[in-house]
Amino acid sequence: MAAVGRILQVVGWVWVAVGLFGSMVGLPDLNFFPGIVLVFLSRALGRQARRNEPDELAADTAPLPERQLNTERVQTQEPAPSPRAQGLARPVETTAKPSGQPSPPEERNEILERILAAGSDVAGDSRPAEPEESSLEAGQPMTSAEMIAQARKRWNTRP
């Protein structure tokens, strides 16, 4: 089947060439479309032949042993950080509470103020970051109208 595919491919390419350039040489006018169909048909036959032929390498080699799965976790030691990385590392403050205990509102407000102050320093704002007291103390989410009003109040630069 592979040989028939190769022959059809050659015939198809010749047909396409004669269809495109035959009139320049003095050959009869042929439509090149059937040549393209023959090329694609030959490629399909060649692919089918390759799929059906037995794999020679698989027949010569012995079957592979069954792969053993490693399902147990192995404890590995993490490598010690380099001295340079230790010098550059900053101490990290952890303020995580157990999920069962809610943080008090004062602590939450303090954390929010620190985050907002750090964000304004990074952004280069000259004005201090002041959280909206009414929305933070109430602990209730703002409505979309309140958020839009707050954003207009904060960012509107029109007089």
Secondary structure, 3 states (H helix, E strand, C coil): CHHHHHHHHHHHHHHHHHHHHHHHHCCCCCCCHHHHHHHHHHHHHHHHHHHHCCCHHHHHCCCCCCCCCCCCCCCCCCCCCCHHHHHHCCCCCCCCCCCCCCCCHHHHHHHHHHHHHHHHHHHCCCCCCCCCHHHHHHCCCCCHHHHHHHHHHHHCCCC
